[in-house]
């Protein structure tokens, strides 16, 4: 269905030691989409991220979702954890996502990512 969103994110990174770096970030936004009855549903989006990188490994924990005004299945929340290992231009990844409230699904992912420089 047609829709749009906008959001803003703010974060700060800092070094815990010479090769250990951390980052925290928050995001907020607005989401709008057309429902099946021709009306429009609006939602406030939110999110938080914490990451820790040590050498070639990185761990990211994310929490986020949105809250719609119809309160009919439009308030999903997810918690996600990703672990990555950098090898040259590749990243080997594994992740787990748990859904809450209006998103009752769990997901496990593995993958290989290539970064174009």
DAVENUR-V653723 format. One record per residue. N is the residue number from 0. NEAR is the number of other ideal C-beta (glycine too) atoms within 12 Angstrom. Layout:
n;near
N;NEAR
N;NEAR
This chain:
n;near
0;13
1;12
2;18
3;16
4;19
5;14
6;20
7;15
8;20
9;16
10;19
11;15
12;17
13;15
14;14
15;14
16;12
17;8
18;13
19;18
20;21
21;22
22;25
23;22
24;24
25;21
26;25
27;22
28;23
29;22
30;29
31;23
32;22
33;15
34;20
35;13
36;10
37;9
38;16
39;20
40;28
41;22
42;32
43;23
44;30
45;26
46;28
47;25
48;28
49;26
50;28
51;26
52;26
53;20
54;16
55;16
56;22
57;29
58;27
59;29
60;26
61;29
62;24
63;30
64;30
65;32
66;24
67;26
68;19
69;19
70;12
71;14
72;17
73;27
74;24
75;25
76;26
77;29
78;26
79;32
80;26
81;30
82;26
83;28
84;22
85;20
86;16
87;13
88;12
89;17
90;24
91;22
92;26
93;23
94;26
95;22
96;26
97;22
98;20
99;18
100;19
101;20
102;21
103;14
104;16
105;16
106;18
107;16
108;18
109;16
110;16
111;17
112;21
113;14
114;13
115;6
116;6
